Amino acid sequence: MMKIRFGYGLDLEIVDDVRPSFGEVVVGLKGMLSLLESQLGLAGSDASFTTRLVQYHQSLQVSLNSSRFYHDSFQADPFASTKALLDWRDELYLSGWNGQFKSEVPSRLKDLEDVEKQAQGFVEKGEGERLQQVLRQLEQQRVQIAEIELVDPLELLPPMWQKVISVLQEHHDIAIYDMPSLQNSCTDKSDLGLLQKALINSQERADDASNKVQLSGDISVLIVKAGATAFSASSMSKLLHHAQQVEKAGDFCLLAEQNGASLDAALEYEGLLRLGFQANSPWRPAFQVLPLCFELLWQPLDPKVLLQFLNHPVGPIPRRIRKSLSQVVASEPGIGGERWTHKIASLLEAEREADPKQAKKLEQQINYWLHSERYQPELGMPTQEAIKVTEQLSQWLSGMQISFEGKPEVSLYTAALHQVQELGLVLGDLNNSGMTVIDREILRHLIEDVRGGGTGLVDRVAEVGPDYPAIQKAESAASILSSRETIIWWDCHKQGGIRKSHWLPVEKKALAAEGIQLWSEQKQLTLQGRGWLRPILNAKKQLSRVNYFVRFDDN
């Protein structure tokens, strides 16, 4: 039987003195959902947001008429509208909606109910639908869980999560424990102790202005202001080096929710061990090939895009060929001129002398990627042609996978291949639904969605060494569950806030009458605030925050 610690923001690496033993896990919302689905024998859902976006777009399109509240925005920008409405739909399901209303509701909700007749069972399940599926299965089946410790108060979690935890407690005899409330780790009269005490008191008396404290400047609380991350990263790397050599590194925690990879780069530059921060990016060279290849297919051909394609580190045409052609384009922008034609002929002739079979393949590659038909952006290209582009790119990326097998780079090409294949699938869905022509803006939108946040660098993992004790790192404030002597909050600034509710008062009232309880903005803010308090309250001797002038007002 499992013992679980469960809380918001705990899907990342955590800082905790309690090390889970066999049968014990620490999970956030994503991890808990996957665990329950696994124990209940449910398939879950591995569908990407882009796939769900296209599916819901088709449902909105089928239900569209001039009376729909989303008609004008959908006509102006169909996929931006679809993205917003899909978020609305997911929010409703996470609040307990089943796709129908029992009584009369305001017009926008009625429109969403009508769309749901097309969408339900067609659009891949989101988090709320998956949780509802878990709830239904819990009525028939038991899970192998003995106890759950809640890191956050149950009433602050999304409504469907509250229902799931309540069912586990009431009908499955699972013990539910609340983690001790937030406490101050510094009990002396230092600035840090006074700050922590004031913050604890403010949780109990939010409107009490007397909680304000005057800090003496005893360096137990440091706020470091820098012009940019690059300026502080070098100094921070020296401080970490000192901590590894002189202080107890195990009692030293570095929190970097953003730009941690910059700090790792500074550590590497100083000859020190990386901590293993990852910075996901869609701009890895392998990921840029997809948008570049499609941008080549529009009229008029953009010479800058052509040069980018030819000078790019990787591409479906061999680099030596692209480099030679880029020199021609640099002196004579465009393609099809005398120098361009002569250069291609000479390159192919040299290739034929070395390998006639390879020369024929190279000629096909050049013709396909550089001499294919181009289309007017406002009129669009045949969707079937766009699908063929993804098929050609998939073939090239599969070859790159084989070439880099056993090397770190293979993960980048695997991720790039998945992006291209996903785009091909959604284009196929659109083509089958009747969208036989796709314009440039929609295609760009889809490419951006499938690229997502990208991936981290494949060769920038955490390092260890015999002379350097490990320093604990954290990438989420909420993940610091135990106290440390020193906590540095690097690149500390306001994270993504809570979006203002888009529901009208009359809609909220109607939803409440249907038993649909929205996750309130106040609860979301409180939950987010609790996460921000953890690094501050868990510092025992010193808390340092590194801010930047450009964002200092955020703090």
Secondary structure, DSSP 8 states (H G I E B T S, - for coil): -EEEEE-TT-SS--B-SS---TTEEEE-HHHHHHHHHHHHT-------HHHHHHHHHHHHHHH--TTSTTHHHHHH-HHHHHHHHHHHHHHHHHTT--S--SS---HHHHHHHHHHHHHTTTS---HHHHHHHHHHHHTT---SEEEEEESS-GGGS-HHHHHHHHHHHHHS--EEEE------S--SSSHHHHHHHHHHHHHH-TT-GGG-------SSEEEEEESSHHHHHHHHHHHHHHHHHTS-GGGEEEEESS-HHHHHHHHHHTT---------BTTSHHHHHHHHHHHTTBSS--HHHHHHHHHSSS-SS-HHHHHHHHHHHHHS-SSSSHHHHHHHHHHHHHHHHH-HHHHHHHHHHHHHHHSS--B-TTT-EEHHHHHHHHHHHHHHHHHHHHHTTTSTTHHHHHHHHHHHHHHHHHHHHHHHTT--EE-HHHHHHHHHHHHTT-B--TT-----BTTB---EEES-GGGB-S-EEEEEEET-------------HHHHHHHHHTT-----HHHHHHHHHHHHHHHHHTEEEEEEEEEEGGGGGG-
